[in-house]
Amino acid sequence: MAALIMVRDDRDWQSSNGLFDWTLEYLIPRLSDYKTASLLREIIDENLGNLWIPDLPVEAQEEVYAVLRSGLVSAAAHELPPAAVDQLRELVALTY
């Protein structure tokens, strides 16, 4: 099953549901905004398979981008196969 993160209005990232969930699980404990973290948890728990970052408040968007840029790829390199790490590099590139 495919999942989608709309990164910016004109940029989206598609992945397997498993990699999507892994990405959101990575974000949740690193976000200071409880409301955004709760939304991400709901997306996982309800198996919704999509996240629209542009729909988040601007401050939450910027925090999500910052967290993705600051450690996602290095964390993935310790836990995931190289192909998944490459996909996550693509996601991070879309945040700029």
N, C-alpha and C positions, 0 to 999 in steps of 0.2 A: 504494500500500500504506500502511496506517495503522500508526502506532506509538503507544506509550503510556508515559507516566511517571506512576507512582503517587507523588504528591507527599506526601500524608499518608494515613492510613488511610481517610479519607472524602473525599479530593480527588484527582482524576486529571486528566491533561492529554493530549489526543490531538492528533496532528499527522501530517503526511506523514512518510514515512521519511527524506526528505532533510532536513527541518527538525529532526527528532529527532537524526539523525547530526550535524548542524551544532551542535546544542546540546551534545551529548556531547563533540564535538571542542573546543568552547569550554571546557568544564569540565576536561578532562584535564590540560592543562599548568598549570592554576591550582590544582590540588589538592595539598596537601602529603602526603596519605596515598597512598603508592605502591600499596597493595593496592586501594584504591577506583579510582584512576586505571587500574590494570591491568584491573579488572573492566569499566570503561566501554569501554576499548579492545577487550576481548573481545566485548562486546555489539555494537559496531560491526563488527568483523571477521567475526563469525559471523552478522551480519544478524539478530539476535534481536528487535529492534524493541520492546523494553520494558525499563524500569528501575523497580524498586521501591525508592524511597528509604527507606521505613520498614524495609526489611530490612538496611540498612547499619548499622554500629555508630553509636551516638548521636553521637559526635564527628564522624564522617564525614558524617552527616546534616546536622549544624549547619554544617559547612564547605561542603557542597554548597549549602545554602540561602543562606549568606552570599555565595558566589561568584555565584550566580544573581542575587541582589539588587544586587550591587555594580557590575556592568558589562555584563551580558548584553544588555540592551536598547540601550545606547549602542553597543556593538560591532555589534549586528545592524543598527542604523540606517545604519552605514557600508557594510554588505555586502549587505543583503537588501532585498527590496521591502517597501513599507509594510504590506501585508497580513501578511507573515511577522513583522514587528516587532510588530504588534498581537497576534498569537498568542503571541509571547514575553512580552509584557506580561501576558497572562492567566496564563501559567505563573508568572511572578514573583509575581503577586498571590496565587496558591495557596500560596506558601511561608510566608505570614504566618498 
